[in-house]
Amino acid sequence: MAVQFSVTPQETTLQRYEHLYINGEWVTPLDGGYIETIDPASGKPWAVAPIGGIQDIDRAVLAARTALKGPWGKMPGHERAALIRRLADLFSAATEDLAIIESRDNGNPVRDHRNSLAAQVQWYQWFASLADKTQGTTIPIDDSVHAFTTRVPIGVVGAIIPWNAPMLSTCLKVGAALAAGCTVVVKPAEQTPVSALLLARLVHEAGFPPGVYNVVPGLGTVAGAHLVQHPDVNKISFTGEGSTAKRMLRDGSENLKRFSFELGGKAPHIIFADADIESAINAATASAWRLTGQSCALGSRVLVERSIYERVVEAFRERAKCVRVGLPSREDVHMGPQSNEAQLKKTLSYIAVAQQEGARLVTGGKRISTPELASGYFVEPTVFADVTNQMRVAREEIFGPVACLIPFDDEEEAIAIANDTIYGLTAGVWTQDLGRAHRVSSRIEAGTVWVNTYSFLRWSTPYGGVKSSGWGRENGINALEPYLETCTTVISKTGKFPDLYAD
């Protein structure tokens, strides 16, 4: 029987999650403590969660290292695959409970989380299908040797998870790491620690050996920093801010550990005059306000050809009126609150900056103060027109429901504006001209370019950024690459080695 979490969207009793998951056991923090996690829809605590410290990270890493030398390290790929498939089945049965937990923790609508979690079942199945596919190659040299490569797990992986999409980020990192044969220490964001602990219950029920999956929620400056610096951690997989990634590189340089990063974006969403305008507006408005704008892949810079610019501005104004903002537990809600108070303040500060810089506020721009929502972190869907690409709101990641509309005159200008950013995660192009679709998409500096669609992400499509948007790729056939090392073996067929010092 699948694990039951017994939490409802309307639950008012403070939930308590008092244990870390280390070495297959539920344990109390040694040098951490407990923290209240805030429901962003109400601004009030909804749960108490454990916070691990340095000693807790140490014992989690030790458990992970020990598991590599034990049954997990000796387990063939097809057996790892069977465990991951078992986890996928349990995950599928628990999606409703997990959706409620995720919504209480980060404020996105339950129905959005439900859809995302249902897709994650397929991600786990995909990773399971790769677990026994880590083949090496035979290298032809000459008749004197047999040379070949093998792929081996990189070792202990520290997975540092963001607050905006906790379960999806955990799935992408943990699923690939387990399929590769690594062991994992998960450090969830301190704002959203609960779902990783509940995933641990599923991992436990699936029958993974102790130490393979460990969860230590904690502060980034304490638990996260120690995980990065730990000499027995071979790799860090991190999703978050670029400034944090740079600090990680400095802290992790002592033992040359490997890193993969997904670090944000300022995606251009380019609409040409020959596009299917209705579909383009559907996609552009959906990506502007989906997840309350709290995704690095959303097209927050909307570049519009000047001949249709005012038409698109007006469409954004009208579409904003149709966005149902409300309590995330309601099935008809499109947009919930910002995920935490700090993000609310950040978004409101950028709205003020945009007005100071001369952008035209088309609609929105305020915190919602209706009686039902006043205590939560709700912001109106916001549209700025007449934005230039030199304004801060066009250059810096806001992470709020703020769309910035920028006009352009021709294809060359659109490409120049799109690429004039330190980021390069995703981009969107809307045109019915097949030649233009190929020309523009090939010149956009981004890890993923969507043409006449947007935010199409699947387990089989590689995902990651260029420039300051990150290192490495998740998903796809090569999803396991960041978690594997290549070893070369050369075997002499003669067994003879000459004496180099003979006369």
C-alpha positions, 0 to 999 in steps of 0.5 A: 500500500502506498504511503498516505500523507493525510494533509488536506488543502484546508488543513489548519492544524500545524503539521509536524515533520520532526525527522531527517532521513539518513541511512534508511532511518528517521533521525532527529537533527544533531546540531540543527533544529526546527523551522516553521514553514510558511504557507504563502497563501496566508502568510502563516506557518502551516508546518514545522520541519527539521533543519540539519547542521554540519554534523547531520550533513556529515552523517548523511554523506557517510551513509551515502559513501558507505552505500556505494561500497555496499549492496547498491554499489554492486547492484546491476543496472537492471535491478536499479531500474526495477527499484526506480520503477517501483518508486515511480508506481508509488509516486503515481499513487501519492501525487494528490498528497504530494500536490497538496504538500507542494502547494502549501509549501510554495503557493502554486495552485494544487492543480498545477502541481498535480499536473506536474507530478503526474508528468514526473512519474514518466520522468522516473520511468524514463530514468529507469529505462536508462539505468542499464544502458551505461555502456562503454566502447571498444577502442581499436588500436592494434593487435597487441592490446584490447582497449575499452572504456567503462562508465562508472558512477561519479560517487556521492551527489549533493542535490541542492533544490530550489523553492520554486519547483521542489519536486520537479528539480528533485526528480531531475537530479535524483532520478538521473543520479540513482539510474547512474548508480550514485548515492544522493544527499538532498538539501531542500530549500529551507522555504520548502523542505517537506516534499523531499521528506515525503519522497523519502517515505516512498524511497523507503517503501520502494526498498532502496538500500539504506544510505542511497537517498538521504534528506537533510533540509537546512540553511544554505549558508550552513548545511548547503555550504558544508555539503559543497565543501565536503571532501567525500561529496563528488558532485553538486547538482544545483538549481538557483542563483548565479551568485550562489553558484559562483560561491559554490565553485570557490568553496568546492575547488579544494577537491575539484568536485564536479558541478552542474548548474541551472541558474536562471534566465531572462527568456525572449519570447519573439512574436513576428507580425506573420505569426498566428497571433492568437496562439502567440498571445496564448503562449506569451501570456501563459508563460508570463504569469504561470507559476506566478512568474517564478520560473527561469524558463518563462518568457518574461521579455516579450519582443513584438514586431512594431506593426502589431505591437499595440495590438499585442499590448492591448491583448495582454491588458485584456488577458490579465483581466481573465487571470483568476488569482486566488487561494491555490487550493481552489481548482479554478485558480490560475495563479497563486501567491509569490512563494515567500515574503522575500520574493514578494518584496523583490517583485514589488521593488522591480515594479517600482524600478520599471516605473522609475525607468519610464516603462508604461504600466499597462495593468497590475503592479500592486499587491492584492489587498482583498480580505481573503488574500490580504495576508498572503503574498499575492501580486496582480498580473502585471504588464509593462509596455515600451520597455527597452532592453537596457532597463533593469526589468529587461536585464535582471530576473524578477521571478514575479508575474511581470511581463515586459513588452519590447518593440522591434522593427525587423528580424536582425533587431529581434535577434540582437535584442534577444541575445543581449543578455547574460542569460541563455536558458530558453527562448520562443519564436512565433512565425509562419515563415519556415525559413525565418523559423530556422534562421532565427532559432539557429541564431538565438543563444539559448539551450532550448528554443521553442518555435510556435509553441512554448514551455514544451519540456519532456523527459526525452528532451535535453534541458539546460542553459548557455552563458550564465544560465548554467552548466550541463544538461538534464533529460534526454538520452544523455541525462546520466552523463553528469553522474558518470565517469569514463574509465579506460582499460588497456589489456596487453594481449601478449603479457610482455613488456620490453626492458627499456634499459637493455643494451 
